[in-house]
Amino acid sequence: MNTAFVSFTAGIEYELSRLEERLLAAVPLDNGTVGERIQDIVRAGGKRLRPSLTFYTGRIFNADLERTIAVAAGLEMLHTATLVHDDLVDNARERRGVPTLNAFFPPGLVILSGDMLFAQAAQLVAEADHVGVVRAFARTLNEICRGELLQAQTKHVLVPIDEYYTRIYGKTGSLFRAAAEAGAMLGEAEPDEVKAMGEYGRLLGMAFQIVDDALDFTSNAERMGKPSGHDLREGVITLPVLLYSAREGNLNGTFRRVVAGTATEEQISATVAAITASGVIDESLEIARDFARQARQSLAALPDSAARQQLIQLTYMAVYRDH
């Protein structure tokens, strides 16, 4: 994790330490090796951006800490559950330097493990005893599943950009939205303030995912944990590819074969290089920065505070990063 993200989480170290305790406690070890492997995945963590959003938003609106920790843990557990299923669909063997569940277990057991994590996530969120938060959780789970289905059904397809936005909202923006909304709902926020926080989370999530999709072309395997152009190789068509297709117009047969998944490694590498050199990466990053600017505008009506400043700072960190 880079120094900017370390600085972002420094103000909520206590909350994040409690979060880790709740996450590990929620994974039962009575499943033997499966439970141990899931705990390894939880410990591998990540940036913990979603719970951090909940904690900072909760501070803005004076939310009860214990309820906030439970909900933040539930939302992060939901995120972990989606990763378990993603890794199975993609046949990924490693994530964040830790072997995935499907590196050890048959598909049926991996699916059941992911389902268990979804159930644990719901149970954690329900501990807050807040109808609005539970409804937001249910909506988000629905939106995530729809986003995953849309991605699976549009592999190797050059979809309209609006459809790409719908997909990444489901996969990423929806959970960012829920994380920001939850902290507000648990506190003393008015309905318009909850709406503003939800919009902030949505826009931030969109920006974050677009940057990820751009970095897929420019960052190296050591930083991203996968080869350059990995998404395109897997048939996942992202914003840089769509912009390249629109810019180049009548594309050649090689590009069409790469999109269709029938190209050679040499053709794939050449196409990844052409996309990277075309200028669409910078164009994608500028679109992400526009989403981030809109996210900052969503916070304009909120009273100034240290927590609000951290959320503003996060919009810059999300789009000016290298992994």
Sine and cosine of phi, psi and omega as CSV:
sin_phi,cos_phi,sin_psi,cos_psi,sin_omega,cos_omega
0.00,0.00,0.72,-0.69,-0.07,-1.00
-0.98,0.21,0.16,-0.99,-0.12,-0.99
-0.90,0.43,-0.52,0.86,0.00,-1.00
-0.90,0.43,-0.69,0.73,0.00,-1.00
-0.95,0.32,-0.55,0.83,0.08,-1.00
-0.88,0.48,-0.68,0.74,0.03,-1.00
-0.90,0.44,-0.63,0.78,-0.01,-1.00
-0.89,0.47,-0.65,0.76,-0.06,-1.00
-1.00,0.04,-0.13,0.99,-0.07,-1.00
-0.87,0.49,-0.56,0.83,-0.04,-1.00
-0.97,0.23,-0.15,0.99,-0.03,-1.00
-0.78,-0.62,0.55,0.84,-0.05,-1.00
-0.88,0.48,-0.65,0.76,-0.01,-1.00
-0.89,0.45,-0.74,0.67,0.00,-1.00
-0.86,0.51,-0.67,0.74,-0.02,-1.00
-0.93,0.37,-0.57,0.82,0.06,-1.00
-0.91,0.41,-0.64,0.77,0.07,-1.00
-0.92,0.40,-0.59,0.81,0.05,-1.00
-0.86,0.52,-0.73,0.68,-0.02,-1.00
-0.87,0.50,-0.65,0.76,0.02,-1.00
-0.88,0.48,-0.70,0.72,-0.03,-1.00
-0.92,0.39,-0.64,0.77,-0.01,-1.00
-0.89,0.45,-0.73,0.68,-0.02,-1.00
-0.92,0.39,-0.62,0.79,0.01,-1.00
-0.92,0.40,-0.44,0.90,-0.04,-1.00
-0.98,0.19,-0.22,0.98,0.00,-1.00
-0.99,-0.11,0.95,-0.31,-0.06,-1.00
-0.94,0.33,0.70,-0.71,0.04,-1.00
-1.00,-0.04,0.02,1.00,0.02,-1.00
-0.96,0.27,-0.05,1.00,0.12,-0.99
-1.00,0.02,0.16,0.99,0.05,-1.00
0.92,0.39,-0.77,-0.63,-0.11,-0.99
-0.87,0.49,-0.58,0.81,0.00,-1.00
-0.87,0.50,-0.74,0.67,0.01,-1.00
-0.87,0.49,-0.64,0.77,0.01,-1.00
-0.90,0.43,-0.66,0.75,0.00,-1.00
-0.92,0.39,-0.63,0.78,0.03,-1.00
-0.91,0.41,-0.64,0.77,0.05,-1.00
-0.89,0.46,-0.58,0.81,0.07,-1.00
-0.87,0.49,-0.66,0.76,0.01,-1.00
-0.91,0.41,-0.68,0.74,0.02,-1.00
-0.89,0.46,-0.69,0.72,-0.01,-1.00
-0.89,0.45,-0.52,0.85,0.00,-1.00
-0.89,0.46,-0.43,0.90,0.18,-0.98
0.87,0.49,-0.89,-0.45,-0.19,-0.98
0.68,-0.74,-0.36,-0.93,-0.04,-1.00
-0.98,0.21,-0.28,0.96,-0.04,-1.00
0.82,0.57,0.63,0.78,-0.04,-1.00
-0.93,0.38,-0.64,0.77,-0.09,-1.00
-0.91,0.42,-0.78,0.63,0.07,-1.00
-0.90,0.44,-0.53,0.85,0.04,-1.00
-0.89,0.46,-0.62,0.79,0.07,-1.00
-0.87,0.50,-0.69,0.73,-0.01,-1.00
-0.90,0.44,-0.67,0.75,-0.02,-1.00
-0.91,0.41,-0.72,0.69,-0.02,-1.00
-0.93,0.38,-0.64,0.77,0.04,-1.00
-0.91,0.41,-0.62,0.78,0.07,-1.00
-0.87,0.50,-0.60,0.80,0.04,-1.00
-0.91,0.42,-0.65,0.76,-0.01,-1.00
-0.86,0.52,-0.62,0.78,-0.13,-0.99
-0.94,-0.33,0.30,0.95,0.11,-0.99
0.85,0.53,0.71,0.70,0.01,-1.00
-0.96,0.28,0.50,-0.87,0.07,-1.00
-0.90,0.43,0.76,-0.65,-0.13,-0.99
-0.91,0.42,-0.70,0.71,-0.07,-1.00
-0.90,0.44,-0.66,0.75,0.04,-1.00
-0.92,0.39,-0.61,0.79,-0.01,-1.00
-0.91,0.41,-0.66,0.75,0.02,-1.00
-0.88,0.47,-0.69,0.72,0.00,-1.00
-0.88,0.48,-0.71,0.70,-0.03,-1.00
-0.93,0.36,-0.68,0.73,0.02,-1.00
-0.87,0.50,-0.65,0.76,0.04,-1.00
-0.91,0.42,-0.64,0.77,0.02,-1.00
-0.90,0.44,-0.67,0.74,0.01,-1.00
-0.93,0.37,-0.60,0.80,0.05,-1.00
-0.94,0.34,-0.58,0.81,0.07,-1.00
-0.91,0.42,-0.62,0.79,0.08,-1.00
-0.86,0.50,-0.70,0.71,0.04,-1.00
-0.86,0.50,-0.70,0.72,0.01,-1.00
-0.89,0.45,-0.65,0.76,0.02,-1.00
-0.87,0.49,-0.67,0.75,0.01,-1.00
-0.91,0.42,-0.57,0.82,0.01,-1.00
-0.92,0.39,-0.62,0.79,0.03,-1.00
-0.87,0.50,-0.71,0.70,0.01,-1.00
-0.94,0.34,-0.63,0.78,0.05,-1.00
-0.85,0.53,-0.72,0.69,-0.05,-1.00
-0.89,0.45,-0.56,0.83,0.05,-1.00
-0.93,0.37,-0.73,0.68,0.00,-1.00
-0.86,0.51,-0.66,0.75,-0.05,-1.00
-1.00,0.06,-0.06,1.00,-0.08,-1.00
0.82,0.57,0.60,0.80,0.02,-1.00
-0.97,0.25,0.65,-0.76,-0.04,-1.00
-0.97,-0.23,-0.19,0.98,-0.04,-1.00
-0.48,-0.88,0.58,-0.81,0.11,-0.99
-0.57,-0.82,0.75,-0.66,0.00,-1.00
0.81,0.58,0.56,0.83,0.04,-1.00
0.98,0.20,0.11,0.99,-0.02,-1.00
-0.86,-0.50,0.68,-0.74,0.04,-1.00
-0.86,0.51,0.64,-0.76,0.05,-1.00
-0.97,0.24,0.22,-0.98,0.02,-1.00
-0.89,0.46,-0.60,0.80,-0.02,-1.00
-0.97,0.24,-0.01,1.00,0.19,-0.98
-0.98,0.21,-0.27,0.96,-0.05,-1.00
-0.88,-0.47,-0.55,0.83,-0.23,-0.97
-0.85,-0.52,0.37,-0.93,0.05,-1.00
-0.93,0.36,0.35,-0.94,-0.08,-1.00
-0.81,0.58,-0.66,0.75,-0.03,-1.00
-0.86,0.51,-0.66,0.75,-0.01,-1.00
-0.94,0.33,-0.58,0.82,0.04,-1.00
-0.91,0.41,-0.69,0.72,0.02,-1.00
-0.87,0.49,-0.71,0.70,0.00,-1.00
-0.90,0.44,-0.59,0.81,0.03,-1.00
-0.91,0.41,-0.68,0.73,0.07,-1.00
-0.89,0.46,-0.65,0.76,0.04,-1.00
-0.88,0.48,-0.65,0.76,0.02,-1.00
-0.88,0.47,-0.63,0.78,0.01,-1.00
-0.92,0.39,-0.61,0.79,0.09,-1.00
-0.86,0.51,-0.69,0.73,0.00,-1.00
-0.91,0.41,-0.66,0.76,0.04,-1.00
-0.89,0.45,-0.61,0.79,0.02,-1.00
-0.89,0.46,-0.71,0.70,0.01,-1.00
-0.89,0.46,-0.64,0.77,-0.01,-1.00
-0.90,0.43,-0.66,0.75,0.02,-1.00
-0.89,0.45,-0.73,0.69,-0.01,-1.00
-0.89,0.46,-0.62,0.78,-0.02,-1.00
-0.91,0.42,-0.39,0.92,0.00,-1.00
-0.87,0.49,-0.43,0.90,0.01,-1.00
-0.95,0.31,-0.27,0.96,0.04,-1.00
0.81,0.59,0.75,0.66,-0.02,-1.00
-0.77,-0.64,0.92,-0.38,-0.09,-1.00
-0.86,0.51,-0.67,0.74,-0.03,-1.00
-0.89,0.47,-0.65,0.76,0.02,-1.00
-0.93,0.37,-0.66,0.75,0.03,-1.00
-0.90,0.44,-0.65,0.76,0.04,-1.00
-0.90,0.44,-0.65,0.76,0.03,-1.00
-0.90,0.44,-0.63,0.78,0.05,-1.00
-0.88,0.47,-0.74,0.68,-0.01,-1.00
-0.88,0.48,-0.69,0.72,0.04,-1.00
-0.86,0.50,-0.69,0.72,-0.05,-1.00
-0.91,0.41,-0.68,0.74,0.04,-1.00
-0.86,0.51,-0.67,0.74,0.05,-1.00
-0.88,0.48,-0.71,0.70,-0.05,-1.00
-0.92,0.39,-0.61,0.79,0.04,-1.00
-0.89,0.46,-0.73,0.68,-0.01,-1.00
-0.88,0.47,-0.65,0.76,0.03,-1.00
-0.90,0.44,-0.64,0.77,0.04,-1.00
-0.90,0.44,-0.66,0.75,0.02,-1.00
-0.91,0.40,-0.66,0.75,0.04,-1.00
-0.89,0.46,-0.67,0.74,0.00,-1.00
-0.89,0.47,-0.67,0.74,0.02,-1.00
-0.90,0.44,-0.69,0.72,-0.02,-1.00
-0.89,0.45,-0.58,0.81,-0.06,-1.00
-0.99,0.13,-0.22,0.98,-0.04,-1.00
-0.89,-0.46,0.33,0.94,0.10,-1.00
-0.89,0.46,0.64,-0.76,0.01,-1.00
0.91,0.41,0.40,0.92,-0.01,-1.00
-0.82,-0.57,0.73,-0.69,0.08,-1.00
-1.00,0.09,1.00,-0.01,-0.07,-1.00
-0.99,0.12,0.30,-0.95,0.14,-0.99
-0.88,0.48,0.47,-0.88,-0.05,-1.00
-0.88,0.47,-0.58,0.81,0.04,-1.00
-0.86,0.50,-0.59,0.81,0.03,-1.00
-0.94,0.35,-0.58,0.81,0.11,-0.99
-0.88,0.48,-0.68,0.73,0.03,-1.00
-0.89,0.46,-0.65,0.76,0.04,-1.00
-0.87,0.49,-0.66,0.75,-0.03,-1.00
-0.91,0.41,-0.72,0.69,-0.07,-1.00
-0.97,0.25,-0.39,0.92,0.15,-0.99
-0.89,0.45,-0.73,0.69,0.01,-1.00
-0.89,0.46,-0.69,0.72,-0.08,-1.00
-0.96,0.27,-0.55,0.83,-0.15,-0.99
-0.76,-0.65,-0.80,0.60,-0.11,-0.99
-0.88,0.48,-0.55,0.83,-0.06,-1.00
-0.91,0.43,-0.63,0.77,-0.02,-1.00
-0.97,0.25,-0.59,0.81,0.13,-0.99
-0.87,0.50,-0.67,0.74,0.02,-1.00
-0.87,0.50,-0.75,0.66,-0.02,-1.00
-0.89,0.46,-0.63,0.78,-0.02,-1.00
-0.89,0.46,-0.66,0.75,0.00,-1.00
-0.96,0.28,-0.65,0.76,0.02,-1.00
-0.88,0.47,-0.65,0.76,-0.13,-0.99
-0.87,0.49,-0.71,0.71,0.00,-1.00
-0.87,0.49,-0.60,0.80,0.02,-1.00
-0.94,0.34,-0.70,0.72,-0.03,-1.00
-0.91,0.41,-0.55,0.83,0.01,-1.00
-0.96,0.28,-0.29,0.96,-0.01,-1.00
-0.99,-0.16,-0.62,-0.79,-0.10,-1.00
-0.94,-0.35,0.48,0.88,-0.09,-1.00
-0.96,0.27,0.59,-0.81,0.14,-0.99
-0.98,0.19,0.33,-0.94,-0.03,-1.00
-0.80,0.60,-0.64,0.77,0.00,-1.00
-0.94,0.34,-0.47,0.88,0.05,-1.00
-0.96,0.27,-0.62,0.79,0.09,-1.00
-0.88,0.48,-0.68,0.73,0.02,-1.00
-0.88,0.47,-0.67,0.74,0.00,-1.00
-0.90,0.44,-0.66,0.75,0.02,-1.00
-0.92,0.39,-0.62,0.79,0.06,-1.00
-0.89,0.46,-0.65,0.76,0.03,-1.00
-0.92,0.40,-0.65,0.76,0.08,-1.00
-0.83,0.55,-0.76,0.65,-0.03,-1.00
-0.89,0.46,-0.68,0.73,0.02,-1.00
-0.86,0.52,-0.76,0.65,-0.05,-1.00
-0.92,0.40,-0.64,0.77,0.04,-1.00
-0.89,0.45,-0.68,0.73,0.02,-1.00
-0.89,0.46,-0.64,0.77,0.05,-1.00
-0.88,0.47,-0.72,0.69,0.01,-1.00
-0.87,0.49,-0.70,0.72,-0.04,-1.00
-0.87,0.48,-0.70,0.71,-0.03,-1.00
-0.93,0.36,-0.62,0.79,0.03,-1.00
-0.90,0.44,-0.64,0.77,0.06,-1.00
-0.89,0.45,-0.68,0.73,0.07,-1.00
-0.83,0.56,-0.68,0.73,-0.04,-1.00
-0.93,0.37,-0.54,0.84,0.07,-1.00
-0.95,0.31,-0.68,0.73,0.00,-1.00
-0.90,0.44,-0.42,0.91,0.04,-1.00
-0.85,0.53,-0.42,0.91,0.02,-1.00
-1.00,-0.07,-0.42,0.91,-0.19,-0.98
-0.92,-0.38,-0.40,0.92,-0.04,-1.00
-1.00,0.04,0.44,-0.90,-0.04,-1.00
-1.00,0.06,0.17,-0.99,-0.07,-1.00
-0.90,0.44,-0.52,0.85,-0.02,-1.00
-0.91,0.42,-0.62,0.78,-0.03,-1.00
-0.99,0.17,-0.67,0.75,-0.10,-0.99
-0.99,-0.10,-0.24,0.97,-0.01,-1.00
0.97,0.23,0.27,0.96,0.02,-1.00
-0.39,-0.92,0.38,-0.92,-0.04,-1.00
-0.94,0.35,0.39,-0.92,0.04,-1.00
-0.86,0.51,0.70,-0.71,-0.01,-1.00
0.97,0.25,0.40,0.92,-0.06,-1.00
-0.86,0.51,-0.70,0.71,-0.04,-1.00
-0.87,0.49,-0.71,0.71,0.01,-1.00
-0.89,0.46,-0.63,0.77,0.04,-1.00
-0.88,0.47,-0.52,0.85,-0.01,-1.00
-1.00,0.02,-0.01,1.00,0.01,-1.00
1.00,0.05,0.11,0.99,0.04,-1.00
-1.00,0.06,0.92,-0.39,-0.10,-0.99
-1.00,-0.05,0.90,-0.44,-0.09,-1.00
-0.95,-0.32,0.01,-1.00,-0.12,-0.99
-0.84,0.54,-0.71,0.70,0.01,-1.00
-0.83,0.55,-0.63,0.78,0.00,-1.00
-0.93,0.37,-0.66,0.75,0.00,-1.00
-0.91,0.41,-0.66,0.75,0.04,-1.00
-0.91,0.40,-0.64,0.77,0.03,-1.00
-0.89,0.45,-0.69,0.72,0.02,-1.00
-0.88,0.48,-0.69,0.73,-0.01,-1.00
-0.93,0.38,-0.59,0.80,-0.05,-1.00
-0.96,0.29,-0.66,0.75,-0.10,-1.00
-0.99,0.15,-0.30,0.95,0.06,-1.00
0.94,0.34,-0.92,-0.40,-0.08,-1.00
-0.97,0.24,1.00,0.03,-0.11,-0.99
-0.97,0.24,0.45,-0.89,-0.06,-1.00
-0.98,0.21,0.11,-0.99,-0.05,-1.00
-0.91,0.42,-0.53,0.85,0.00,-1.00
-0.88,0.47,-0.73,0.69,0.02,-1.00
-0.86,0.50,-0.68,0.73,0.00,-1.00
-0.89,0.45,-0.62,0.79,0.03,-1.00
-0.93,0.37,-0.60,0.80,0.04,-1.00
-0.90,0.44,-0.72,0.69,0.02,-1.00
-0.88,0.48,-0.65,0.76,-0.04,-1.00
-0.96,0.26,-0.23,0.97,0.00,-1.00
0.99,0.11,0.38,0.92,-0.03,-1.00
-0.90,-0.43,0.18,0.98,-0.07,-1.00
-1.00,0.07,0.31,-0.95,0.10,-0.99
-0.99,0.17,0.24,-0.97,0.03,-1.00
-0.88,0.48,-0.61,0.79,0.02,-1.00
-0.89,0.46,-0.67,0.74,0.02,-1.00
-0.92,0.38,-0.63,0.78,0.04,-1.00
-0.89,0.45,-0.74,0.67,-0.02,-1.00
-0.87,0.49,-0.66,0.76,0.01,-1.00
-0.91,0.41,-0.63,0.78,-0.01,-1.00
-0.94,0.34,-0.66,0.75,0.07,-1.00
-0.86,0.51,-0.68,0.73,0.03,-1.00
-0.90,0.44,-0.65,0.76,0.00,-1.00
-0.91,0.41,-0.68,0.73,0.04,-1.00
-0.89,0.46,-0.70,0.72,-0.02,-1.00
-0.89,0.46,-0.60,0.80,-0.06,-1.00
-1.00,0.10,-0.12,0.99,-0.16,-0.99
-0.99,0.14,-0.27,0.96,-0.06,-1.00
0.98,-0.17,-0.10,1.00,-0.06,-1.00
-0.97,0.25,-0.32,0.95,0.06,-1.00
-0.92,0.38,-0.73,0.68,0.05,-1.00
-0.88,0.47,-0.62,0.79,0.02,-1.00
-0.90,0.44,-0.66,0.75,0.04,-1.00
-0.89,0.45,-0.69,0.72,-0.01,-1.00
-0.90,0.43,-0.57,0.82,0.04,-1.00
-0.93,0.38,-0.60,0.80,0.07,-1.00
-0.90,0.44,-0.67,0.74,0.04,-1.00
-0.88,0.48,-0.66,0.75,-0.01,-1.00
-0.92,0.39,-0.49,0.87,0.07,-1.00
-0.93,0.37,-0.66,0.75,0.11,-0.99
-0.86,0.51,-0.66,0.75,0.01,-1.00
-0.90,0.43,-0.63,0.78,0.04,-1.00
-0.88,0.47,-0.67,0.74,0.03,-1.00
-0.90,0.44,-0.59,0.80,0.04,-1.00
-0.88,0.47,-0.68,0.73,0.04,-1.00
-0.88,0.47,-0.63,0.78,0.01,-1.00
-0.89,0.46,-0.50,0.86,0.02,-1.00
-0.90,0.43,-0.39,0.92,-0.02,-1.00
-1.00,-0.02,-0.04,1.00,-0.17,-0.99
-0.87,0.50,-0.58,0.81,-0.08,-1.00
-0.99,0.13,-0.14,0.99,-0.03,-1.00
-0.99,0.16,0.52,-0.85,0.04,-1.00
-0.90,0.43,0.55,-0.83,-0.02,-1.00
-0.93,0.35,0.61,-0.79,0.05,-1.00
-0.27,-0.96,0.21,-0.98,0.03,-1.00
-0.89,0.45,-0.62,0.78,0.00,-1.00
-0.91,0.40,-0.66,0.75,0.04,-1.00
-0.89,0.46,-0.64,0.77,0.03,-1.00
-0.89,0.45,-0.58,0.82,0.04,-1.00
-0.92,0.40,-0.63,0.78,0.03,-1.00
-0.92,0.40,-0.59,0.81,0.09,-1.00
-0.90,0.43,-0.71,0.70,0.00,-1.00
-0.87,0.49,-0.57,0.82,-0.01,-1.00
-0.89,0.46,-0.53,0.85,0.00,-1.00
-0.91,0.42,-0.49,0.87,0.07,-1.00
-0.98,0.21,-0.67,0.74,-0.01,-1.00
-0.89,0.46,-0.58,0.82,-0.06,-1.00
-0.90,0.43,-0.51,0.86,-0.12,-0.99
-0.94,-0.35,-0.17,0.99,0.07,-1.00
-0.89,-0.45,0.96,0.28,-0.04,-1.00
-0.57,-0.82,0.25,-0.97,-0.03,-1.00
-0.89,-0.46,0.10,0.99,0.10,-1.00
-0.28,-0.96,0.00,0.00,0.00,0.00
